[in-house]
Amino acid sequence: MKAEKRVEGDVTIITLSGKLMGGPDAEAVRELIKGSLDAGSKKVLIDLGDVSWVNSTGLGILIASHVTVTNAGGSVKLSRVSKRIHQIFMVTKLHTVFDTYDSVEQALASF
């Protein structure tokens, strides 16, 4: 998995690509989230458009990110969730936890 961070206005956008499977992926995402919160950004958008697969550990990474940011008084939104990953969200009921948007622009406008 590859993770990149950029800031647009007061929103931190974390773009993930590849397979979100845990291990070093968890640490990379955790560090990006922590860095955003430390910088005062409490609006986090995770762009999953280039993520091809998420396993249960990958779901745990997303949930942990959501809990961390929410506990800090912020919010996490997801964009460009593939059909395959959206189906996983439906089965696990995570579609009730995360606000998801078809595009980065739509997600940014929702903050």
Contacts in CASP RR format, 6 or more apart in sequence:
PFRMAT RR
TARGET T0000
AUTHOR 0000-0000-0000
METHOD contacts of the structure
MODEL  1
MKAEKRVEGDVTIITLSGKLMGGPDAEAVRELIKGSLDAGSKKVLIDLGD
VSWVNSTGLGILIASHVTVTNAGGSVKLSRVSKRIHQIFMVTKLHTVFDT
YDSVEQALASF
1 16 0 8 1.000
1 17 0 8 1.000
1 18 0 8 1.000
1 19 0 8 1.000
1 20 0 8 1.000
1 21 0 8 1.000
1 22 0 8 1.000
1 25 0 8 1.000
1 28 0 8 1.000
1 51 0 8 1.000
2 16 0 8 1.000
2 17 0 8 1.000
2 18 0 8 1.000
3 14 0 8 1.000
3 15 0 8 1.000
3 16 0 8 1.000
3 17 0 8 1.000
3 25 0 8 1.000
3 28 0 8 1.000
3 29 0 8 1.000
3 32 0 8 1.000
4 14 0 8 1.000
4 15 0 8 1.000
5 12 0 8 1.000
5 13 0 8 1.000
5 14 0 8 1.000
5 15 0 8 1.000
5 32 0 8 1.000
5 36 0 8 1.000
6 12 0 8 1.000
6 13 0 8 1.000
6 15 0 8 1.000
7 13 0 8 1.000
7 41 0 8 1.000
8 108 0 8 1.000
10 41 0 8 1.000
10 43 0 8 1.000
10 111 0 8 1.000
11 41 0 8 1.000
11 43 0 8 1.000
11 44 0 8 1.000
11 45 0 8 1.000
11 108 0 8 1.000
11 111 0 8 1.000
12 32 0 8 1.000
12 36 0 8 1.000
12 39 0 8 1.000
12 41 0 8 1.000
12 43 0 8 1.000
12 44 0 8 1.000
12 45 0 8 1.000
13 45 0 8 1.000
13 47 0 8 1.000
13 104 0 8 1.000
13 108 0 8 1.000
14 29 0 8 1.000
14 32 0 8 1.000
14 33 0 8 1.000
14 36 0 8 1.000
14 44 0 8 1.000
14 45 0 8 1.000
14 46 0 8 1.000
14 47 0 8 1.000
15 47 0 8 1.000
15 49 0 8 1.000
15 50 0 8 1.000
16 29 0 8 1.000
16 46 0 8 1.000
16 47 0 8 1.000
16 48 0 8 1.000
16 49 0 8 1.000
16 50 0 8 1.000
16 51 0 8 1.000
17 49 0 8 1.000
17 50 0 8 1.000
17 51 0 8 1.000
18 50 0 8 1.000
18 51 0 8 1.000
18 52 0 8 1.000
18 53 0 8 1.000
19 51 0 8 1.000
19 52 0 8 1.000
19 53 0 8 1.000
19 54 0 8 1.000
19 55 0 8 1.000
20 48 0 8 1.000
20 51 0 8 1.000
20 53 0 8 1.000
20 54 0 8 1.000
20 55 0 8 1.000
20 58 0 8 1.000
20 61 0 8 1.000
20 62 0 8 1.000
21 53 0 8 1.000
21 54 0 8 1.000
21 55 0 8 1.000
21 57 0 8 1.000
21 58 0 8 1.000
22 55 0 8 1.000
22 57 0 8 1.000
22 58 0 8 1.000
22 61 0 8 1.000
23 57 0 8 1.000
25 57 0 8 1.000
25 58 0 8 1.000
25 61 0 8 1.000
26 57 0 8 1.000
26 58 0 8 1.000
26 60 0 8 1.000
26 61 0 8 1.000
26 64 0 8 1.000
29 61 0 8 1.000
29 65 0 8 1.000
30 61 0 8 1.000
30 64 0 8 1.000
30 65 0 8 1.000
30 68 0 8 1.000
33 44 0 8 1.000
33 65 0 8 1.000
33 68 0 8 1.000
33 69 0 8 1.000
34 68 0 8 1.000
36 44 0 8 1.000
36 69 0 8 1.000
37 68 0 8 1.000
37 69 0 8 1.000
37 72 0 8 1.000
42 69 0 8 1.000
42 72 0 8 1.000
42 73 0 8 1.000
42 74 0 8 1.000
42 75 0 8 1.000
43 74 0 8 1.000
43 75 0 8 1.000
43 111 0 8 1.000
44 65 0 8 1.000
44 69 0 8 1.000
44 74 0 8 1.000
44 75 0 8 1.000
44 76 0 8 1.000
44 77 0 8 1.000
45 76 0 8 1.000
45 77 0 8 1.000
45 78 0 8 1.000
45 79 0 8 1.000
45 104 0 8 1.000
45 107 0 8 1.000
45 108 0 8 1.000
45 111 0 8 1.000
46 62 0 8 1.000
46 65 0 8 1.000
46 76 0 8 1.000
46 77 0 8 1.000
46 78 0 8 1.000
46 79 0 8 1.000
47 78 0 8 1.000
47 79 0 8 1.000
47 80 0 8 1.000
47 104 0 8 1.000
47 107 0 8 1.000
48 54 0 8 1.000
48 78 0 8 1.000
48 79 0 8 1.000
48 80 0 8 1.000
48 81 0 8 1.000
48 82 0 8 1.000
48 85 0 8 1.000
49 79 0 8 1.000
49 80 0 8 1.000
49 81 0 8 1.000
49 82 0 8 1.000
50 80 0 8 1.000
51 82 0 8 1.000
51 85 0 8 1.000
52 82 0 8 1.000
53 84 0 8 1.000
53 85 0 8 1.000
54 62 0 8 1.000
54 85 0 8 1.000
54 88 0 8 1.000
59 88 0 8 1.000
59 92 0 8 1.000
59 94 0 8 1.000
62 78 0 8 1.000
62 94 0 8 1.000
62 98 0 8 1.000
63 94 0 8 1.000
63 97 0 8 1.000
65 76 0 8 1.000
66 76 0 8 1.000
66 97 0 8 1.000
66 98 0 8 1.000
69 75 0 8 1.000
69 76 0 8 1.000
70 76 0 8 1.000
75 99 0 8 1.000
75 111 0 8 1.000
76 98 0 8 1.000
77 98 0 8 1.000
77 99 0 8 1.000
77 100 0 8 1.000
77 101 0 8 1.000
77 107 0 8 1.000
77 110 0 8 1.000
77 111 0 8 1.000
78 98 0 8 1.000
78 99 0 8 1.000
78 100 0 8 1.000
78 101 0 8 1.000
78 107 0 8 1.000
79 100 0 8 1.000
79 101 0 8 1.000
79 102 0 8 1.000
79 103 0 8 1.000
79 104 0 8 1.000
79 106 0 8 1.000
79 107 0 8 1.000
80 101 0 8 1.000
80 102 0 8 1.000
80 103 0 8 1.000
80 104 0 8 1.000
81 89 0 8 1.000
81 100 0 8 1.000
86 95 0 8 1.000
86 100 0 8 1.000
88 94 0 8 1.000
89 95 0 8 1.000
89 98 0 8 1.000
89 100 0 8 1.000
99 107 0 8 1.000
99 110 0 8 1.000
101 107 0 8 1.000
101 110 0 8 1.000
END
